[in-house]
Amino acid sequence: MDRYIIKELFAPFTGGLGIILFVLVLDFLLDILNLIIAKGVPVFTVGKLFVFNLAWMLTLAMPMAALISSLMAYGRLSSDSEITATKALGVPFLRLMIPGILAMSLLSIVMIIFGDIVLPEANYSVKKLMVQIHKKKPMAALHPRIFIDDFPGLVLYMEKVDDRAGKIYGVTIYEKQQGRAPRTITAPEGDVRYDPEADAIAFTLYNGTIHDIDPEDPAKYTLAEFNRQVINITDLGIKLGDAGTKQRGDRELSIRMIHNQIAEQQAVIDSCREQIRRIVAGALDSLVVMRDYRRRPSSSPIRRAMLFEKKRLSRIKKLESKISNSLRRRRKLETELQKKYSLPLACLLFLILGAPVGAWARKGGLGIAVGLSFGFFLMYWAFLIGGEELADRGIVSPFIGMWTGNFILLVIGLSMLYRVTYEARFSGVGWLTTLFQKIKDRREARKASHR
């Protein structure tokens, strides 16, 4: 019986996985064709980019394929009355779920390992490959009527892009300058090229203007016109063909790397707090000095103490800002760490949800299974994205943000399992309404007794 159920789960799982991957690849295929046809990127390079991107596609497709397979397999068993027959033989429905639970538990473990080892390296390879493509084919990073921040220190906007000629039109560049106020450069047209010898990208603009504003006095505004202006970007991080040491993003870190970076951020926080304690202790010592010399306001100890107060306050503000940045960075790392476990475990939770829902629906068709899967997965994805955003902002803890969707799936799945196992009859959330009404009645009774 166990082998039979595993076989029933395998076929719809592979079919559903193929359909989901096809949809994801179809959406990505337009970008790939654009790189080959319009941007002139070599086919082999684009093929590597496609293979590396399959990693995140598999991460998303596996849970949804698990939901489709459970809905179809147990729906087919129910529609053919096989579940009824096993119940008549004394085999409960939960026993029929054990093979699926074991299979999806194994799949969840595999996906956790995949997300720890394969996915970060694949995402990192995509980043390095895109840097190489943008350097060799700078036009591949340029898109019309979109704000682009792929180049360090620049934000670009252009109305029209000619990929073959390397021309850009209606250009607006917001340039950040170290130690100076940012400036805005506009030009009706320009050229883009990559210099492999200097390892730099050059934007050559024609007949444009430069707008400068004094940050200390916003009323001071400078407008300069030019016939030809060249903007070189030299800090590109890695040479073409080199492995590179570009800094990894959150989704390019393994579990060990995340733990190490969390420890680093915590060390920064502890160091800043210790420095603040020392500054406060020094301020208290200054108060003692001011008390001892309060009758001599012109004495040097008081002047020095008052002079140091502003420096201390400025130093404390800088340390508090550093602590705030480290806390924000630590929250993002902890959120990514929780997601590395919560998303793979969704495979198991979707089985717990899909099996009783499929048995209750009594349909094994692909259309119904895909429709229900899309609805449940859309709900789960909304909680996942929303929880990640709330956790990054510090509104909720990373654990709550990343596990709320899983908890809701578990509650719905256990409710449906209870209904199918004991053939209980309930509809909607009427039991919740009754529960809330009882709580309300008890509160009103207590208020009345106090009166």
C-alpha positions as semicolon CSV with decimal commas, in nm:
position;residue;x (nm);y (nm);z (nm)
1;M;0,000;0,000;0,000
2;D;0,284;0,238;0,081
3;R;0,453;0,173;-0,253
4;Y;0,120;0,222;-0,427
5;I;0,065;0,564;-0,267
6;I;0,424;0,674;-0,340
7;K;0,368;0,577;-0,703
8;E;0,046;0,775;-0,711
9;L;0,230;1,080;-0,573
10;F;0,531;1,053;-0,807
11;A;0,357;1,095;-1,142
12;P;0,160;1,415;-1,061
13;F;0,465;1,554;-0,877
14;T;0,690;1,527;-1,182
15;G;0,412;1,654;-1,410
16;G;0,332;1,949;-1,185
17;L;0,701;2,031;-1,145
18;G;0,743;2,032;-1,522
19;I;0,444;2,263;-1,572
20;I;0,556;2,510;-1,305
21;L;0,913;2,517;-1,436
22;F;0,781;2,571;-1,787
23;V;0,580;2,874;-1,672
24;L;0,879;3,021;-1,486
25;V;1,115;2,954;-1,776
26;L;0,866;3,103;-2,023
27;D;0,870;3,429;-1,830
28;F;1,251;3,424;-1,809
29;L;1,283;3,323;-2,175
30;L;1,187;3,672;-2,296
31;D;1,481;3,824;-2,109
32;I;1,713;3,556;-2,247
33;L;1,605;3,619;-2,606
34;N;1,645;3,992;-2,553
35;L;2,006;3,938;-2,435
36;I;2,086;3,726;-2,741
37;I;1,899;3,914;-3,016
38;A;1,892;4,277;-2,902
39;K;2,197;4,298;-2,676
40;G;2,429;4,068;-2,873
41;V;2,536;3,854;-2,575
42;P;2,693;3,518;-2,678
43;V;2,461;3,217;-2,667
44;F;2,698;3,017;-2,444
45;T;2,705;3,295;-2,184
46;V;2,326;3,324;-2,186
47;G;2,302;2,945;-2,154
48;K;2,514;2,954;-1,837
49;L;2,292;3,232;-1,703
50;F;1,984;3,018;-1,771
51;V;2,131;2,713;-1,593
52;F;2,225;2,916;-1,285
53;N;1,877;3,068;-1,266
54;L;1,719;2,723;-1,260
55;A;1,824;2,699;-0,894
56;W;1,578;2,961;-0,764
57;M;1,311;2,829;-1,001
58;L;1,342;2,483;-0,844
59;T;1,325;2,634;-0,496
60;L;0,988;2,790;-0,579
61;A;0,854;2,503;-0,790
62;M;0,914;2,218;-0,542
63;P;0,657;2,323;-0,276
64;M;0,392;2,393;-0,537
65;A;0,459;2,060;-0,710
66;A;0,422;1,888;-0,371
67;L;0,080;2,052;-0,328
68;I;-0,032;1,952;-0,679
69;S;0,078;1,591;-0,632
70;S;-0,098;1,554;-0,296
71;L;-0,420;1,706;-0,429
72;M;-0,422;1,486;-0,739
73;A;-0,309;1,161;-0,573
74;Y;-0,546;1,164;-0,276
75;G;-0,821;1,316;-0,488
76;R;-0,793;1,024;-0,728
77;L;-0,798;0,775;-0,438
78;S;-1,109;0,941;-0,303
79;S;-1,291;0,962;-0,635
80;D;-1,229;0,588;-0,697
81;S;-1,359;0,509;-0,343
82;E;-1,025;0,356;-0,245
83;I;-1,012;0,572;0,068
84;T;-1,359;0,448;0,161
85;A;-1,247;0,088;0,107
86;T;-0,940;0,128;0,327
87;K;-1,153;0,286;0,602
88;A;-1,386;-0,014;0,583
89;L;-1,084;-0,240;0,634
90;G;-0,992;-0,045;0,949
91;V;-0,712;0,164;0,794
92;P;-0,756;0,530;0,895
93;F;-0,694;0,812;0,652
94;L;-0,394;0,932;0,855
95;R;-0,224;0,598;0,787
96;L;-0,263;0,662;0,414
97;M;-0,082;0,993;0,457
98;I;0,227;0,844;0,623
99;P;0,403;0,747;0,294
100;G;0,345;1,099;0,160
101;I;0,459;1,257;0,486
102;L;0,782;1,054;0,480
103;A;0,843;1,136;0,113
104;M;0,783;1,510;0,159
105;S;0,992;1,514;0,478
106;L;1,280;1,372;0,278
107;L;1,216;1,627;0,003
108;S;1,216;1,909;0,261
109;I;1,553;1,794;0,396
110;V;1,694;1,777;0,043
111;M;1,566;2,128;-0,032
112;I;1,720;2,264;0,291
113;I;2,056;2,122;0,181
114;F;1,996;2,253;-0,172
115;G;1,916;2,600;-0,037
116;D;2,226;2,595;0,181
117;I;2,481;2,471;-0,073
118;V;2,357;2,499;-0,432
119;L;2,124;2,801;-0,431
120;P;2,366;3,057;-0,279
121;E;2,645;2,959;-0,519
122;A;2,407;2,969;-0,816
123;N;2,280;3,315;-0,718
124;Y;2,637;3,434;-0,670
125;S;2,734;3,295;-1,010
126;V;2,441;3,481;-1,167
127;K;2,561;3,807;-1,009
128;K;2,920;3,758;-1,131
129;L;2,802;3,659;-1,477
130;M;2,574;3,964;-1,502
131;V;2,865;4,189;-1,401
132;Q;3,074;4,034;-1,677
133;I;2,791;4,074;-1,930
134;H;2,737;4,438;-1,832
135;K;3,108;4,507;-1,868
136;K;3,152;4,332;-2,201
137;K;2,810;4,441;-2,327
138;P;2,722;4,756;-2,129
139;M;2,402;4,800;-2,329
140;A;2,266;4,480;-2,172
141;A;2,221;4,669;-1,844
142;L;2,039;4,961;-2,006
143;H;1,662;4,966;-2,052
144;P;1,451;5,260;-2,165
145;R;1,224;5,449;-1,923
146;I;1,355;5,259;-1,617
147;F;1,572;5,391;-1,334
148;I;1,893;5,183;-1,335
149;D;2,130;5,161;-1,038
150;D;2,352;4,871;-1,152
151;F;2,657;5,096;-1,189
152;P;2,836;5,213;-0,871
153;G;2,773;5,576;-0,782
154;L;2,522;5,637;-1,062
155;V;2,149;5,623;-1,118
156;L;2,056;5,635;-1,488
157;Y;1,738;5,708;-1,678
158;M;1,702;5,722;-2,057
159;E;1,410;5,758;-2,293
160;K;1,548;5,544;-2,578
161;V;1,827;5,286;-2,619
162;D;1,987;5,173;-2,948
163;D;2,157;4,845;-2,857
164;R;2,333;4,783;-3,188
165;A;2,479;5,131;-3,226
166;G;2,556;5,171;-2,856
167;K;2,354;5,496;-2,842
168;I;2,134;5,633;-2,567
169;Y;1,886;5,921;-2,592
170;G;1,710;6,147;-2,344
171;V;1,969;6,074;-2,075
172;T;1,945;6,176;-1,709
173;I;2,225;6,074;-1,471
174;Y;2,220;6,125;-1,095
175;E;2,587;6,112;-0,994
176;K;2,698;6,063;-0,634
177;Q;3,033;6,228;-0,557
178;Q;3,243;6,130;-0,258
179;G;3,297;6,425;-0,027
180;R;3,079;6,651;-0,242
181;A;2,712;6,710;-0,310
182;P;2,551;6,487;-0,576
183;R;2,486;6,639;-0,916
184;T;2,242;6,580;-1,200
185;I;2,358;6,551;-1,562
186;T;2,117;6,565;-1,856
187;A;2,187;6,521;-2,225
188;P;1,978;6,457;-2,539
189;E;2,210;6,174;-2,654
190;G;2,526;5,981;-2,574
191;D;2,746;5,676;-2,635
192;V;2,833;5,378;-2,413
193;R;3,148;5,164;-2,448
194;Y;3,365;4,930;-2,243
195;D;3,746;4,965;-2,235
196;P;3,895;4,620;-2,153
197;E;4,244;4,762;-2,100
198;A;4,133;5,009;-1,833
199;D;3,851;4,779;-1,715
200;A;3,612;5,076;-1,726
201;I;3,279;5,173;-1,880
202;A;3,264;5,517;-2,043
203;F;2,943;5,719;-2,088
204;T;3,005;5,995;-2,345
205;L;2,730;6,259;-2,344
206;Y;2,680;6,541;-2,596
207;N;2,529;6,891;-2,571
208;G;2,405;6,850;-2,215
209;T;2,387;7,036;-1,886
210;I;2,519;6,980;-1,532
211;H;2,306;7,086;-1,234
212;D;2,478;7,145;-0,898
213;I;2,317;7,250;-0,568
214;D;2,515;7,363;-0,263
215;P;2,400;7,136;0,026
216;E;2,490;7,405;0,282
217;D;2,294;7,672;0,098
218;P;2,021;7,523;-0,130
219;A;1,956;7,869;-0,273
220;K;2,293;7,850;-0,452
221;Y;2,236;7,671;-0,782
222;T;2,494;7,619;-1,058
223;L;2,409;7,534;-1,418
224;A;2,690;7,440;-1,658
225;E;2,657;7,349;-2,026
226;F;2,892;7,119;-2,217
227;N;2,942;6,997;-2,571
228;R;3,101;6,668;-2,469
229;Q;3,123;6,505;-2,126
230;V;3,278;6,166;-2,046
231;I;3,185;5,975;-1,729
232;N;3,415;5,682;-1,654
233;I;3,314;5,399;-1,420
234;T;3,626;5,218;-1,309
235;D;3,521;5,054;-0,979
236;L;3,351;4,754;-1,137
237;G;3,475;4,495;-0,889
238;I;3,604;4,208;-1,109
239;K;3,794;4,161;-1,435
240;L;3,641;3,972;-1,724
241;G;3,707;3,602;-1,685
242;D;3,826;3,632;-1,324
243;A;3,652;3,455;-1,036
244;G;3,621;3,786;-0,856
245;T;3,558;3,877;-0,497
246;K;3,235;4,070;-0,532
247;Q;3,051;4,103;-0,204
248;R;2,770;3,853;-0,159
249;G;2,411;3,956;-0,102
250;D;2,174;3,801;0,149
251;R;2,048;3,538;-0,096
252;E;2,402;3,439;-0,189
253;L;2,499;3,327;0,161
254;S;2,502;2,978;0,305
255;I;2,371;2,906;0,655
256;R;2,726;2,909;0,795
257;M;2,800;3,243;0,626
258;I;2,481;3,392;0,766
259;H;2,569;3,280;1,119
260;N;2,917;3,429;1,080
261;Q;2,782;3,763;0,958
262;I;2,523;3,773;1,238
263;A;2,807;3,722;1,487
264;E;3,003;4,003;1,320
265;Q;2,710;4,242;1,341
266;Q;2,653;4,148;1,705
267;A;3,021;4,217;1,777
268;V;2,987;4,562;1,620
269;I;2,677;4,632;1,831
270;D;2,849;4,521;2,152
271;S;3,159;4,728;2,072
272;C;2,952;5,042;2,004
273;R;2,754;4,998;2,325
274;E;3,075;4,958;2,524
275;Q;3,212;5,278;2,370
276;I;2,892;5,461;2,463
277;R;2,929;5,340;2,823
278;R;3,284;5,475;2,834
279;I;3,175;5,810;2,691
280;V;2,894;5,836;2,947
281;A;3,142;5,748;3,225
282;G;3,369;6,024;3,100
283;A;3,078;6,267;3,101
284;L;3,005;6,179;3,463
285;D;3,368;6,250;3,551
286;S;3,333;6,588;3,380
287;L;3,031;6,668;3,598
288;V;3,247;6,600;3,905
289;V;3,514;6,836;3,772
290;M;3,253;7,106;3,702
291;R;3,116;7,067;4,056
292;D;3,462;7,107;4,210
293;Y;3,535;7,418;4,005
294;R;3,187;7,569;4,000
295;R;3,313;7,886;4,179
296;R;3,574;7,948;3,910
297;P;3,389;7,957;3,576
298;S;3,696;8,075;3,392
299;S;3,910;7,786;3,507
300;S;4,053;7,556;3,241
301;P;3,897;7,228;3,371
302;I;3,545;7,369;3,326
303;R;3,623;7,504;2,980
304;R;3,769;7,172;2,875
305;A;3,473;6,981;3,018
306;M;3,222;7,203;2,834
307;L;3,421;7,171;2,512
308;F;3,422;6,793;2,535
309;E;3,045;6,774;2,586
310;K;2,966;6,855;2,222
311;K;3,228;6,608;2,101
312;R;3,086;6,339;2,326
313;L;2,732;6,401;2,206
314;S;2,841;6,389;1,842
315;R;3,032;6,066;1,904
316;I;2,734;5,905;2,077
317;K;2,506;5,994;1,784
318;K;2,749;5,834;1,539
319;L;2,769;5,521;1,750
320;E;2,389;5,503;1,780
321;S;2,361;5,532;1,401
322;K;2,614;5,251;1,362
323;I;2,418;5,036;1,608
324;S;2,095;5,105;1,417
325;N;2,257;5,001;1,086
326;S;2,400;4,684;1,241
327;L;2,063;4,593;1,394
328;R;1,894;4,645;1,057
329;R;2,155;4,430;0,886
330;R;2,124;4,160;1,153
331;R;1,743;4,150;1,113
332;K;1,779;4,094;0,738
333;L;2,030;3,816;0,793
334;E;1,809;3,648;1,055
335;T;1,511;3,677;0,819
336;E;1,706;3,510;0,538
337;L;1,817;3,237;0,781
338;Q;1,458;3,161;0,884
339;K;1,350;3,155;0,518
340;K;1,611;2,887;0,441
341;Y;1,414;2,655;0,669
342;S;1,054;2,775;0,632
343;L;1,031;2,758;0,251
344;P;1,164;2,399;0,213
345;L;0,941;2,277;0,498
346;A;0,644;2,408;0,301
347;C;0,675;2,087;0,093
348;L;0,572;1,882;0,397
349;L;0,303;2,129;0,505
350;F;0,152;2,135;0,157
351;L;0,121;1,754;0,176
352;I;-0,058;1,782;0,511
353;L;-0,290;2,038;0,353
354;G;-0,327;1,888;0,008
355;A;-0,407;1,529;0,108
356;P;-0,727;1,599;0,308
357;V;-0,835;1,876;0,067
358;G;-0,789;1,640;-0,228
359;A;-0,984;1,363;-0,049
360;W;-1,259;1,610;0,042
361;A;-1,283;1,750;-0,313
362;R;-1,310;1,394;-0,454
363;K;-1,155;1,504;-0,782
364;G;-0,826;1,390;-0,929
365;G;-0,819;1,614;-1,235
366;L;-0,516;1,828;-1,318
367;G;-0,723;2,145;-1,367
368;I;-0,877;2,139;-1,020
369;A;-0,545;2,042;-0,861
370;V;-0,359;2,327;-1,033
371;G;-0,636;2,573;-0,948
372;L;-0,641;2,484;-0,578
373;S;-0,261;2,473;-0,569
374;F;-0,237;2,819;-0,721
375;G;-0,484;2,959;-0,467
376;F;-0,312;2,808;-0,164
377;F;0,035;2,891;-0,291
378;L;-0,067;3,249;-0,368
379;M;-0,192;3,286;-0,012
380;Y;0,130;3,134;0,125
381;W;0,347;3,352;-0,099
382;A;0,164;3,666;0,016
383;F;0,236;3,579;0,379
384;L;0,598;3,496;0,292
385;I;0,667;3,823;0,106
386;G;0,469;4,034;0,354
387;G;0,634;3,865;0,651
388;E;0,979;3,921;0,504
389;E;0,909;4,291;0,453
390;L;0,770;4,332;0,807
391;A;1,066;4,143;0,954
392;D;1,318;4,353;0,761
393;R;1,155;4,669;0,896
394;G;1,161;4,536;1,251
395;I;0,781;4,541;1,289
396;V;0,772;4,167;1,366
397;S;1,046;3,922;1,458
398;P;1,214;3,727;1,173
399;F;1,071;3,401;1,313
400;I;0,711;3,529;1,307
401;G;0,756;3,691;0,967
402;M;0,887;3,376;0,800
403;W;0,680;3,111;0,979
404;T;0,332;3,269;0,989
405;G;0,242;3,132;0,645
406;N;0,359;2,783;0,746
407;F;0,158;2,798;1,068
408;I;-0,158;2,898;0,878
409;L;-0,106;2,612;0,633
410;L;-0,066;2,372;0,925
411;V;-0,385;2,493;1,095
412;I;-0,590;2,466;0,774
413;G;-0,440;2,124;0,697
414;L;-0,510;1,983;1,044
415;S;-0,866;2,120;1,032
416;M;-0,930;1,950;0,699
417;L;-0,761;1,632;0,823
418;Y;-0,996;1,625;1,122
419;R;-1,293;1,668;0,891
420;V;-1,187;1,389;0,655
421;T;-1,075;1,148;0,930
422;Y;-1,384;1,178;1,150
423;E;-1,622;1,287;0,875
424;A;-1,705;1,591;1,087
425;R;-1,938;1,848;0,942
426;F;-1,843;2,211;0,966
427;S;-1,863;2,493;0,720
428;G;-1,650;2,800;0,685
429;V;-1,551;2,980;1,002
430;G;-1,884;2,952;1,180
431;W;-1,720;2,786;1,479
432;L;-1,495;3,091;1,515
433;T;-1,798;3,320;1,517
434;T;-1,959;3,108;1,787
435;L;-1,639;3,113;1,994
436;F;-1,606;3,491;1,971
437;Q;-1,972;3,531;2,062
438;K;-1,927;3,320;2,375
439;I;-1,623;3,526;2,477
440;K;-1,821;3,847;2,422
441;D;-2,115;3,719;2,629
442;R;-1,884;3,626;2,917
443;R;-1,724;3,971;2,917
444;E;-2,063;4,140;2,922
445;A;-2,174;3,913;3,208
446;R;-1,863;4,007;3,409
447;K;-1,921;4,378;3,350
448;A;-2,282;4,342;3,462
449;S;-2,177;4,157;3,779
450;H;-1,927;4,433;3,870
451;R;-2,197;4,695;3,837
